[in-house]
Amino acid sequence: MTATPARWRTGTTEAERDQLADALDRLHALLVEHLAAEEQHILPLAFRSLTAEEGATSVRTAWRPSPGTSCR
């Protein structure tokens, strides 16, 4: 993709739009696969290994916005 973030605000070609949509579709598929594997393999280990307090701390930490993001 050659379009910069500023360019996306002012307009891009259909080809660039389609290229971005395809990249986002691929990213979504990989994310769904990753999360499914995490639920199947990692979470059971965490539930067996962490105390309730450690689990609660982990969840609170995971739901904090990352530095530099606009999530609130």
Secondary structure, DSSP 8 states (H G I E B T S, - for coil): ----HHHHHH---HHHHHHHHHHHHHHHHHHHHHHHHIIIIIHHHHHHHS-HHHHHHHHHHHTS--TT----
